């Protein structure tokens, strides 16, 4: 009854399910890697925004000192300060937009992965109607583990399906 090495997963009754499960797990790992890279970029962008805010504050302080020396110097410094603040606001806005896209993409990917796992579970359980609780428990465990992985990312608060 054992399969030869050349037959691979295809010789086993659950071969297709095993391949699909491996593919789903690989997709989950790819999602986690993409999310990690996006999160790293987001943090870098936020650090740059903080640096820009400090630079704007420094520019404002310098502008105040120059304003005491002459009105013309004050006008020029205020223009610089306004430009620096405008840059900070633009960076903050862009960072927030990227963050929203990251979360949306992550949740959409998670939903697609969960849907694929659900379909695999249904296919897996159909011939095994005598033991559905064991397989349902196994799939729930996979989903819970994946949710914990997503929730472990700094700042991540993925929504659990069904309001969990």
C-alpha positions in Angstrom: 0.0 0.0 0.0 2.9 2.4 0.3 3.7 4.7 -2.7 7.0 4.6 -4.5 9.2 7.8 -4.4 8.4 8.5 -8.1 4.7 8.7 -7.5 4.9 11.7 -5.2 1.7 13.1 -3.5 -0.5 11.9 -6.4 -0.5 8.3 -5.2 -2.0 9.1 -1.9 -5.8 9.7 -1.6 -5.2 13.1 0.0 -2.3 14.1 -2.4 -4.2 16.9 -4.0 -5.4 18.2 -0.6 -1.8 18.0 0.7 -0.5 20.0 -2.4 -3.2 22.6 -2.0 -2.5 22.9 1.7 1.2 23.3 1.1 0.4 26.0 -1.5 -1.9 27.8 0.9 0.8 27.7 3.6 3.4 29.0 1.1 0.9 31.8 0.2 0.6 32.6 3.9 4.4 32.8 4.2 4.6 35.0 1.1 1.9 37.2 2.6 3.8 37.4 5.9 7.0 38.3 4.1 5.3 41.0 2.0 3.6 42.4 5.0 6.9 42.4 6.9 8.6 44.3 4.1 5.8 46.8 3.8 5.8 47.3 7.5 9.5 47.9 7.4 9.0 50.5 4.6 6.2 52.1 6.6 8.4 52.4 9.7 11.2 53.9 7.6 8.8 56.4 6.1 7.5 57.4 9.5 11.1 57.9 10.8 11.8 60.1 7.8 8.6 62.1 8.6 9.7 62.5 12.3 13.1 63.7 11.1 11.4 66.1 8.7 9.2 67.4 11.7 12.3 68.0 13.8 13.9 69.8 10.9 10.8 71.9 10.5 10.9 72.8 14.2 14.6 73.7 14.0 13.9 75.9 11.0 11.0 77.6 12.9 13.3 78.3 15.9 16.0 79.7 13.6 13.3 81.8 11.8 12.2 83.3 15.1 15.7 84.4 16.0 16.2 86.0 12.6 12.8 87.8 12.9 14.2 89.8 15.8 17.0 91.1 13.5 14.9 92.3 10.6 11.4 92.1 9.3 12.6 91.1 5.8 14.6 88.2 7.3 11.5 87.1 9.2 9.3 87.0 6.1 11.9 84.8 4.3 12.2 82.5 7.3 8.4 82.1 7.6 8.2 81.1 4.0 10.9 78.4 4.7 9.0 77.2 7.7 5.7 77.0 5.8 7.4 75.0 3.1 8.9 72.6 5.7 5.5 72.1 7.3 3.9 71.5 3.9 6.5 68.8 3.3 5.8 67.2 6.7 2.1 67.1 6.0 2.6 65.6 2.6 4.8 62.9 4.0 2.4 62.2 6.8 -0.5 61.9 4.3 1.5 59.6 2.0 2.5 57.4 5.0 -1.1 57.1 6.1 -2.2 56.2 2.6 0.4 53.5 2.4 -0.5 52.2 5.8 -4.2 52.0 4.8 -3.2 50.2 1.5 -1.0 47.8 3.5 -3.7 46.9 5.9 -6.3 46.5 3.1 -4.0 44.3 1.1 -3.2 42.2 4.1 -6.8 41.7 5.0 -7.8 40.9 1.4 -4.9 38.4 1.1 -5.8 36.9 4.5 -9.5 36.6 3.4 -8.4 34.9 0.1 -6.1 32.5 1.9 -8.8 31.7 4.5 -11.4 31.1 1.7 -8.9 28.8 0.0 -8.3 26.9 3.2 -12.1 26.7 3.8 -12.6 25.2 0.3 -9.8 22.7 0.9 -11.3 21.8 4.2 -14.7 21.2 2.6 -13.1 19.0 0.0 -11.1 17.2 2.6 -14.1 16.6 4.9 -16.6 15.5 2.2 -15.3 11.9 2.0 -14.5 11.9 5.7 -18.0 12.5 7.1 -17.4 10.0 9.9 -14.8 12.3 11.6 -15.7 15.9 10.7 -14.9 17.3 14.2 -11.2 16.2 14.0 -10.6 17.9 10.7 -12.6 21.0 11.6 -10.5 21.3 14.7 -7.3 20.9 12.7 -8.3 23.6 10.2 -9.4 26.0 13.0 -6.0 25.5 14.5 -4.3 26.5 11.2 -6.5 29.6 11.0 -5.9 30.6 14.6 -2.1 30.1 14.1 -2.2 32.3 11.0 -4.2 35.0 12.8 -1.7 35.0 15.7 1.1 35.5 13.1 -0.7 38.5 11.6 -1.6 40.0 15.0 2.0 39.7 16.1 3.1 42.3 13.6 3.7 45.7 15.3 0.5 47.9 14.9 -1.5 45.2 13.2 -5.0 44.6 14.3 -6.6 42.2 11.7 -10.3 41.6 12.0 -11.2 38.1 12.8 -14.0 36.6 10.6 -17.3 36.4 12.4 -16.5 39.1 14.9 -14.0 37.0 17.0 
